[in-house]
Amino acid sequence: MWQGKRVSVVFPTYNEKDSIRGAIEDFFAAAPVDEIVVVNNNAAEGTDDEVRPTAARLVHESLQGYGHAIWRGLAEATGDVLIIAEPDGTFSGHDVAKLLAYSDDVPVVFGTRTQRELVWEGANMGFLLKWGNWAVGKMMEFLFNTTLLTDVGCSMRLFRREAYERIAPQFSVGGSAFGPQLMLLTILNGIPFIEIPVNYKRRVGTSSVTGNKFRAALLGTEMIFMILGYRLLSWFGWRPKAGANPYAPGDAAP
């Protein structure tokens, strides 16, 4: 519990069999965490066996993609405060308290991995990844005249329930680019947010996205076009409408 509010963590998992149990234990060790929802998104064989002995709640999402997994996990979570992270060993349960502290002031808190002092040895934060995320973040910050943004790719984030329920019907990106869509929807809905530095460690295993430079470049290009498209459309009065999220609050999950 945090200030009388239940705290839920959502872990999407695809290729984290070797790290998922350790991540669950690490985040539960952060005292304010009441619930962890693990979303098996067609994950590696044996992943469920690693999750079942823990106190986490396991659900399955057959639609492939980071976005689809997060849609499902957020809908399943029961907390008043919802934290998204990846269970690949890169994020630390220690940072839960930091996110929660800022949530007292703003309903959305984004993490950033660009603070050099918090990037651990061996972490996958090379020159191109760091400055690419920084540049795209700055483009978003400039185009939408927001508060500081330095890392569109950091997937450790916090949403108070009221903020999540406001934007959830507008989710429409089921793949890896869902991360920046979350940021864009937050901005376009006028929801206050802040970005804070979080620890970033060496990943256990290989990422299916950042582990492949070609796929990472494609994702970066997709992010840029999404940001430019949302900005252009919003100049003509467009605002996000209800999208393809079957798990939006108020809808029955199939």
C-alpha positions in Angstrom: 0.0 0.0 0.0 1.1 3.6 -0.7 -0.8 6.4 1.1 -3.8 4.1 1.5 -3.7 3.1 -2.2 -3.1 -0.4 -3.6 -0.1 -0.7 -5.9 -0.1 -3.1 -8.9 2.9 -4.0 -11.1 2.4 -5.3 -14.7 5.1 -7.5 -16.2 4.6 -8.5 -19.9 6.8 -11.5 -20.7 7.9 -13.1 -24.0 11.6 -14.0 -23.7 12.2 -13.6 -19.9 12.1 -17.2 -18.6 15.5 -16.9 -17.0 14.8 -13.6 -15.2 11.1 -13.5 -14.5 11.2 -15.1 -11.0 14.0 -12.9 -9.9 12.1 -9.8 -11.1 9.0 -10.8 -9.3 10.9 -11.4 -6.0 12.7 -8.1 -6.4 9.6 -6.0 -7.0 7.6 -7.7 -4.2 10.5 -6.9 -1.9 9.6 -3.2 -2.5 7.2 -3.0 0.4 4.5 -0.8 -1.3 3.8 -3.4 -4.0 0.6 -5.3 -3.3 0.1 -7.2 -6.6 2.1 -8.3 -9.6 0.3 -9.3 -12.8 2.5 -11.4 -15.2 1.1 -11.4 -18.8 2.4 -14.5 -20.7 2.4 -13.2 -24.3 3.2 -16.5 -26.1 6.3 -16.6 -23.9 9.2 -19.1 -24.0 8.4 -22.6 -22.8 8.9 -22.9 -19.1 8.0 -19.3 -18.3 4.8 -20.3 -16.5 6.8 -22.8 -14.4 8.9 -19.9 -13.1 6.0 -17.7 -12.3 3.7 -20.3 -10.5 5.8 -20.7 -7.4 5.7 -17.0 -6.7 2.9 -14.7 -5.4 2.4 -13.1 -8.8 -0.9 -13.6 -10.7 -0.4 -15.2 -14.1 -2.6 -14.4 -17.2 -2.2 -15.2 -20.8 -2.6 -13.0 -23.8 -2.6 -14.7 -27.2 -2.5 -11.5 -29.4 1.3 -11.0 -29.9 2.9 -7.7 -29.1 4.1 -5.5 -26.3 1.0 -3.3 -26.6 -1.4 -6.2 -26.4 0.3 -7.6 -23.3 0.2 -4.3 -21.6 -3.5 -3.7 -22.5 -4.3 -7.0 -20.9 -2.1 -6.6 -17.8 -3.5 -3.1 -17.0 -7.0 -4.4 -17.3 -6.3 -7.3 -15.0 -4.6 -5.2 -12.4 -6.7 -4.2 -9.4 -4.5 -1.5 -7.9 -5.2 2.2 -7.5 -1.7 2.9 -8.8 -0.4 0.9 -11.8 3.2 0.4 -12.6 4.5 -1.0 -15.8 8.0 -2.6 -16.0 9.8 -5.3 -17.9 10.9 -8.5 -16.0 14.2 -8.9 -17.9 16.5 -7.8 -15.1 17.0 -4.3 -16.4 14.7 -2.5 -13.9 14.9 -2.4 -10.1 12.1 -2.8 -7.6 14.1 -0.2 -5.6 12.8 2.5 -8.0 9.1 1.7 -7.2 9.4 4.1 -4.2 10.7 6.9 -6.4 7.8 6.6 -8.8 5.3 6.5 -6.0 6.7 9.5 -4.3 6.2 11.6 -7.5 2.7 10.1 -8.0 1.6 12.1 -5.1 2.0 15.2 -7.2 1.2 14.0 -10.8 -0.9 11.2 -12.1 1.7 9.9 -14.6 5.4 9.2 -14.0 7.7 8.2 -16.8 11.1 6.7 -16.2 14.2 7.6 -18.1 17.4 5.5 -18.5 19.6 8.4 -19.8 21.1 9.4 -16.4 24.7 8.1 -16.7 25.1 7.5 -13.0 22.2 5.1 -12.9 23.2 3.1 -16.0 24.9 -0.1 -14.7 27.9 -1.7 -16.3 26.8 -4.0 -19.1 23.5 -2.4 -19.6 22.4 -2.1 -23.2 22.6 1.6 -23.4 25.1 2.3 -26.2 25.6 5.5 -28.1 22.9 5.0 -30.7 20.2 3.7 -28.3 20.8 6.5 -25.7 21.0 9.4 -28.1 18.3 8.0 -30.4 15.8 7.8 -27.5 16.9 11.3 -26.3 16.5 12.8 -29.8 13.0 11.3 -30.3 12.1 12.4 -26.8 13.3 16.0 -27.5 11.3 16.0 -30.7 8.1 15.0 -28.8 8.9 17.6 -26.1 9.4 20.4 -28.7 6.4 19.5 -31.0 4.0 19.2 -28.1 5.6 21.9 -25.8 5.7 19.5 -22.9 7.8 19.1 -19.8 11.2 17.4 -20.0 11.4 14.2 -22.1 14.6 12.3 -22.6 13.7 8.7 -23.2 10.8 7.5 -25.2 11.9 3.9 -24.9 11.9 3.5 -21.2 9.2 1.0 -20.3 9.1 1.6 -16.5 6.1 3.9 -16.0 3.4 4.7 -13.4 -0.2 5.6 -13.9 -2.7 6.5 -11.3 -5.9 4.6 -12.1 -7.9 7.7 -13.1 -5.2 8.5 -15.7 -5.2 5.0 -17.1 -9.0 4.8 -17.3 -9.0 8.1 -19.2 -6.7 6.9 -22.0 -7.3 3.2 -22.1 -10.2 3.3 -24.6 -7.8 5.1 -27.0 -5.2 2.4 -27.1 -4.7 1.3 -30.7 -1.0 0.1 -31.1 -0.5 -3.5 -30.2 3.2 -3.8 -31.0 6.4 -2.4 -29.6 5.5 1.2 -30.5 2.8 1.2 -27.8 5.3 2.8 -25.5 5.4 6.2 -27.2 1.7 6.0 -27.9 1.2 5.9 -24.1 3.2 9.1 -23.9 1.3 10.8 -26.7 -2.1 9.9 -25.3 -1.0 11.3 -22.0 0.0 14.5 -23.6 -3.0 14.9 -25.9 -5.4 14.3 -23.0 -3.7 17.0 -21.0 -2.7 14.7 -18.2 0.1 16.1 -16.0 3.3 14.0 -16.0 6.9 14.1 -15.0 10.0 12.1 -16.1 12.4 10.8 -13.5 15.7 8.8 -13.7 15.6 5.1 -12.9 18.3 2.4 -12.7 19.0 0.5 -15.8 20.9 -2.8 -15.5 22.3 -5.6 -17.8 19.5 -7.6 -19.4 19.2 -11.3 -18.7 19.2 -12.9 -22.2 18.6 -11.1 -25.5 15.9 -8.6 -26.3 13.8 -9.4 -29.3 13.8 -5.7 -30.3 16.9 -3.9 -29.1 19.0 -7.0 -29.5 18.6 -6.6 -33.3 19.9 -3.3 -34.7 17.7 -3.6 -37.8 14.5 -4.1 -35.8 15.5 -1.3 -33.4 16.0 1.1 -36.3 12.6 0.1 -37.7 10.9 0.7 -34.4 12.6 4.1 -34.1 11.3 5.1 -37.5 7.8 4.0 -36.6 8.0 6.1 -33.4 9.1 9.2 -35.3 6.3 8.8 -37.9 3.7 8.3 -35.1 4.8 11.4 -33.2 4.8 13.5 -36.4 1.4 12.1 -37.4 -0.2 12.8 -34.1 1.2 16.3 -34.0 0.0 17.1 -37.6 -3.5 15.7 -37.0 -3.9 17.5 -33.7 -3.2 20.8 -35.5 -6.4 20.2 -37.5 -8.4 19.6 -34.4 -8.1 15.8 -34.2 -8.2 14.2 -30.8 -7.8 10.5 -30.0 -10.9 8.4 -30.2 -11.8 5.0 -28.8 -9.5 2.5 -30.4 -9.2 -1.3 -30.6 -8.6 -2.1 -26.9 -11.1 -4.8 -26.0 -10.0 -4.5 -22.3 -10.9 -0.8 -21.9 -12.6 -0.1 -18.6 -16.3 -0.9 -18.7 -15.9 -3.5 -21.4 -16.0 -7.2 -20.8 -12.8 -9.0 -21.5 -13.3 -11.7 -24.2 
